[in-house]
């Protein structure tokens, strides 16, 4: 019998704690910036010691946007979205540096934060940022659901055929 296992093989990406997620190591909310378009930018420091006096310096910037139910193709899709994502679409930007000397950790984090704000604050503050993010992310979520459903159907069909043909001579 063939067993199919689907694993998410990717590097660990630190995320802030939530109702359904607890990160592997703690982070701290460094700053909240209320943007002119009504959104809120959060800057997180998730740095941690790696070995000896060497650190991983990590910065996560995120903006959470709650979409309206009307943006989804059906109420059921919206309900699945709420169950899977706690009801938010995120813009996230992360920057990491590995094996940073402990004495340089804080200044490097400040540099990462300042460079990000200098480059992205106007973009995130744009009056149409929310609308454009939702126009991109909601269809992506719906396509992912369709893709996962198709994979599930194919796996069920393969399992059915395997059961049907397992004892038949070749």
C-alpha positions in Angstrom: 0.0 0.0 0.0 1.4 3.4 -0.9 1.1 6.0 1.7 1.3 9.6 0.7 2.6 12.1 3.1 2.6 15.8 2.4 5.1 17.8 4.4 5.7 21.4 4.4 9.4 21.5 3.8 10.5 25.0 4.4 12.7 27.0 6.8 11.1 28.1 10.0 9.7 31.6 9.8 9.1 33.3 13.1 5.6 34.8 13.6 4.2 36.8 16.5 2.1 34.9 19.0 -1.6 34.5 18.3 -4.6 32.5 19.4 -3.5 29.6 17.3 0.3 30.1 17.1 3.0 30.1 19.6 6.5 30.8 18.3 9.5 28.6 19.1 11.2 31.5 20.9 9.8 34.8 22.2 10.0 38.0 20.4 9.1 41.5 21.5 6.9 44.2 19.9 9.3 47.1 19.5 7.0 49.7 17.9 3.5 50.3 16.6 3.1 53.0 14.0 -0.4 54.2 13.2 -0.4 55.0 9.5 -2.4 57.8 7.9 -4.5 55.3 6.0 -5.9 53.9 9.2 -3.7 50.8 9.3 -1.2 49.9 12.0 2.4 48.8 11.3 4.0 46.6 13.9 7.7 46.1 14.2 8.9 42.9 16.0 12.3 42.0 17.2 12.7 38.2 17.3 16.5 38.1 17.8 17.9 35.2 19.7 21.3 33.8 20.8 22.7 31.1 18.5 26.0 30.1 20.1 28.4 31.8 22.5 28.3 35.5 21.8 26.7 35.0 18.3 23.1 36.1 17.6 20.4 35.8 14.9 19.1 39.3 14.6 15.6 39.2 13.2 13.1 42.0 12.4 9.5 41.4 11.3 7.3 44.3 10.1 3.6 43.5 9.6 0.4 45.2 8.8 -2.8 43.3 9.5 -5.9 43.9 7.3 -9.4 42.4 8.1 -11.3 41.7 4.8 -15.0 42.1 4.5 -17.1 38.9 3.9 -18.3 40.4 0.6 -14.7 40.0 -0.9 -15.0 36.2 -0.9 -16.7 34.1 -3.5 -19.0 32.5 -0.9 -19.9 32.7 2.8 -18.4 29.2 3.2 -15.1 30.4 1.8 -15.1 33.4 4.1 -15.8 31.1 7.1 -12.8 28.9 6.1 -10.7 31.9 5.8 -11.6 33.0 9.3 -10.9 29.5 10.7 -7.5 29.2 9.0 -6.2 32.7 9.4 -7.8 34.2 12.5 -9.5 36.6 10.1 -6.6 38.7 8.8 -4.6 39.2 5.7 -1.0 40.3 6.4 1.6 42.3 4.7 4.9 40.9 6.2 8.5 41.9 5.7 11.3 40.2 7.5 15.0 40.7 7.6 17.6 38.5 9.3 21.3 38.5 9.9 23.1 35.4 11.3 26.1 35.1 13.6 26.1 38.7 14.6 28.4 39.7 17.5 26.5 40.3 20.7 27.9 43.9 21.0 26.5 44.7 17.5 23.1 43.2 17.9 21.1 46.2 19.0 22.7 48.7 16.6 22.2 46.2 13.7 18.5 45.8 14.6 18.1 49.6 14.7 19.7 49.8 11.3 17.4 47.1 9.8 14.4 48.9 11.2 15.4 52.4 10.0 16.3 51.2 6.5 12.9 49.4 6.3 11.0 52.5 7.4 12.9 54.8 5.1 12.1 52.5 2.1 8.6 51.3 2.9 6.7 53.8 5.1 5.3 55.8 2.2 4.2 52.6 0.4 2.4 51.3 3.5 0.8 54.6 4.2 -0.7 55.0 0.7 -4.5 55.5 0.8 -5.0 52.5 -1.6 -2.6 50.1 0.2 -5.4 48.2 2.0 -7.5 47.8 -1.2 -4.5 46.6 -3.3 -3.4 44.1 -0.6 -6.9 42.6 -0.4 -7.2 42.5 -4.2 -4.1 40.3 -4.3 -4.4 38.2 -1.1 -8.1 37.2 -1.1 -7.9 35.6 -4.6 -4.6 33.9 -3.6 -6.3 32.4 -0.6 -9.2 31.1 -2.7 -6.9 29.6 -5.3 -5.0 27.9 -2.5 -8.2 26.4 -1.2 -9.1 25.1 -4.7 -5.6 23.7 -5.1 -5.8 21.9 -1.7 -9.2 20.5 -2.6 -8.0 19.2 -5.9 -5.0 17.5 -4.2 -7.3 15.9 -1.7 -9.6 14.6 -4.4 -6.7 13.2 -6.4 -5.3 11.5 -3.2 -8.7 10.0 -2.5 -9.0 8.7 -6.1 -5.5 7.2 -5.9 -6.4 5.5 -2.6 -9.6 4.2 -4.0 -7.9 2.7 -7.1 -5.1 1.3 -5.0 -7.7 -0.5 -2.8 -9.6 -1.7 -5.9 -6.5 -3.1 -7.6 -4.3 -4.2 -4.7 -5.2 -7.9 -4.8 -5.4 -8.3 -8.5 -2.6 -10.1 -10.4 -0.6 -8.0 -12.8 
